[in-house]
Amino acid sequence: MTQNTQKQVAHTKQRNYIRRIANFWFGKKSMPKQAKTITPQDMRRLLDFVAANKHHVRNRTMLLAAHLAGMRVGEVTSLRYGDVYTAEGTVRDQINLIPEQTKGRHARAVFVNAKLKRELEAYLK
């Protein structure tokens, strides 16, 4: 066998292996085209699980910040007190993320909705 033929055979074996893994995990012949979303029932189960563990207030706040504000885990974990709360101790209407806190290294603003604002106020207490 020539070197090109060997590469083609290896590539075909790799593709078939990936397909078998996908079939095992997803039960389909192809990968899903859309990411799965969290249903309200899934979110309730997550919150119930978090409530049963240590540091449940912090973890609940982090989970809801990611879910309600559309923030990535790295963005949530890099938040500082001054990013979320004003000097008076009230929750900001908008969280400004600096480039070092985001995935694409571009600053962006995250708006805080009423539900997340209540959660952040509860966390501060």
C-alpha positions in Angstrom: 0.0 0.0 0.0 1.2 3.5 -0.8 1.4 6.1 1.9 -1.6 8.0 0.5 -3.7 4.9 0.5 -2.7 4.2 4.1 -3.8 7.7 5.1 -7.1 7.3 3.4 -7.8 4.0 5.2 -6.8 5.5 8.5 -9.1 8.5 7.9 -12.0 6.2 6.9 -11.5 4.2 10.1 -11.5 7.3 12.2 -14.7 8.6 10.5 -16.4 5.3 11.1 -15.3 5.3 14.8 -16.7 8.8 15.3 -20.0 7.7 13.7 -20.2 4.6 16.0 -19.6 6.9 19.0 -22.3 9.3 17.8 -24.8 6.4 17.3 -24.1 5.1 20.8 -24.6 8.5 22.5 -27.4 9.9 20.4 -29.0 6.9 18.8 -29.0 8.6 15.4 -26.9 8.3 12.3 -25.8 12.0 12.5 -24.9 14.5 15.2 -27.7 16.8 16.4 -27.8 20.1 14.6 -29.2 22.1 17.4 -27.8 22.3 21.0 -30.2 21.1 23.6 -31.9 23.7 25.7 -32.8 23.5 29.4 -36.6 23.1 29.9 -38.3 24.6 32.9 -38.5 21.1 34.4 -34.8 20.6 33.9 -34.1 24.0 35.6 -36.3 23.1 38.5 -34.4 19.8 39.0 -31.1 21.6 38.8 -32.2 24.2 41.4 -33.4 21.4 43.7 -30.1 19.6 43.4 -28.2 22.8 44.1 -30.4 23.5 47.1 -29.4 20.2 48.7 -25.6 21.0 48.7 -23.2 23.2 50.5 -22.9 26.8 49.4 -26.4 26.5 47.8 -27.0 30.3 47.8 -23.8 31.0 45.9 -24.3 28.1 43.5 -27.9 29.0 42.8 -26.9 32.6 42.0 -24.2 31.5 39.7 -26.5 29.0 37.9 -29.2 31.6 37.4 -26.7 34.3 36.3 -25.5 31.9 33.6 -29.1 30.9 32.6 -30.9 34.2 32.9 -28.2 36.6 31.6 -26.7 34.2 29.0 -23.3 34.4 30.5 -20.6 31.7 30.1 -19.2 29.9 33.1 -15.9 31.7 32.8 -17.6 35.0 32.7 -19.7 34.2 35.8 -16.7 33.0 37.8 -14.6 36.1 36.9 -17.2 38.5 38.2 -16.1 40.8 41.0 -18.2 42.6 43.6 -17.9 45.9 41.8 -19.0 44.5 38.5 -22.4 43.5 40.0 -23.1 45.9 42.9 -22.8 49.7 43.2 -21.0 51.4 46.0 -24.3 51.7 47.9 -24.8 47.9 47.7 -27.6 47.9 45.0 -27.5 45.6 42.0 -26.5 47.3 38.8 -28.9 47.2 35.8 -26.1 46.2 33.5 -22.9 44.2 34.1 -19.9 45.4 32.0 -17.5 42.7 31.2 -14.0 43.6 30.3 -12.1 41.8 27.5 -10.2 39.6 29.9 -13.5 38.2 31.2 -15.0 37.1 27.9 -14.2 34.3 25.5 -13.6 36.4 22.4 -11.6 39.0 24.3 -14.2 41.7 23.4 -15.8 43.8 26.1 -19.6 43.4 26.3 -22.5 44.5 28.5 -24.9 42.0 30.1 -28.3 43.3 31.1 -29.7 42.2 34.4 -33.4 41.3 34.3 -35.8 41.6 37.3 -35.6 37.9 38.3 -31.8 37.9 38.3 -31.8 41.2 40.1 -33.8 39.6 42.9 -31.5 36.6 43.1 -28.4 38.9 43.3 -30.1 40.9 46.1 -30.8 37.7 48.0 -27.2 36.6 47.5 -25.9 39.9 48.9 -28.0 39.4 52.1 
